Amino acid sequence: MPRPIINHEKLGNHDEIIAICPANVFEKENGKIVVKRPEDCIGCRACEANAPEGAVKVVDD
């Protein structure tokens, strides 16, 4: 099952990953982007492609 992991230091304020995710996995909480629904990740890796290098990584568990 794919699951995104966020490196907050590298991600910063790149909120576009929230909108780009077709599965609506991300949300903003207390000023930080969080993986709210990891079980909904479809492994498309759009978040990886649209975030700074190394800021988001999709791993397969």
N, C-alpha and C positions, 0 to 999 in steps of 0.2 A: 504494500500500500504506500503510495507516494505521500510525502509530508514535507512542507516547506519549513526551513529554519532561517531565522533572520539574524543577521549580524547588525545590531543597532548602530554601532559606531560607523560602519560603512554605509548604511542605508540613509541615515540622516532624515531629511524631510521629503523623501521621494514618494509622495502620496499616490503617484500614478499607479503603483502596483495594486492599490485597492480597486481602482476602476478597471484596470486591465484584466483582472482575474475573472474568467468566465464562471467560476464556481463560487464566487463570493466568499472566499476563504479568509480574507483580511478585514480588519476594522481598526479604527484609531481609538485608543483608550488612554486617557491621561496624557495626551500629546505624543504617544508612541504608536507606531503601527504594530499590531499583534496578529498572530495566527489564531483567529477566533474559532474557525471550524476546520481543523486539520483533516478530519474524516471525510470532508467534501472535496479535497484536492483530487484532481483528475490527472495530475502529472504532466500538464501541457508545457510547463516551464516558462510561461509568458512572464511570470514575476522575475525569474532569473534574467531573461533577455531585456527587461525594461528597467532593471535596477543597476546601480553601479556594480562593477565587477566584484564578486565575492560578498555582496550585501545580502543576497538571498540564494539559498541552495535548496534544491528539492532532492530529498533522499528517499530511497525505497527501503521500507522496513520489511 
